[in-house]
Amino acid sequence: MKKVQLGNRLKVARAEKNLSQEDLANLAGVSRQTISSIETGQYTPSALLAFLIAKRLDKQVQELFFLEGDIG
């Protein structure tokens, strides 16, 4: 059984707004490394951070984040 993890479309949504990782990080109040780690799946954001990022990108949370793997 594959582990369930949080997938995201953050890089695509960020590109649609012509934002760099640094730009989005500044808007969300986190480091560029945090945005990079979220995009690559190395870091799972808190619910608060996920909602904040979605708001800054004018998206719904479920448009940016989704479950990957066997959720049975």
Residue pairs with C-beta under 8 A, 6 or more apart in sequence:
1 70
1 72
2 69
2 70
3 69
4 67
4 68
4 69
4 70
4 71
5 41
5 44
5 67
5 68
5 69
6 41
6 44
6 45
6 65
6 66
6 67
6 68
7 41
7 65
7 66
7 67
7 68
8 38
8 39
8 41
8 64
8 65
8 66
9 63
9 64
9 65
9 66
10 35
10 38
10 39
10 53
10 64
11 39
13 57
13 59
13 63
13 64
14 20
14 21
14 24
14 35
14 39
14 57
16 57
17 57
17 58
19 27
19 57
21 32
21 35
21 36
21 39
22 32
24 35
24 53
24 56
24 57
25 31
25 32
25 34
25 35
27 56
28 35
28 49
28 52
28 53
28 56
29 52
30 49
34 43
34 45
37 43
38 44
38 45
38 53
45 53
45 65
50 61
50 64
50 65
51 61
53 64
54 60
54 61
54 63
54 64
54 65
57 64
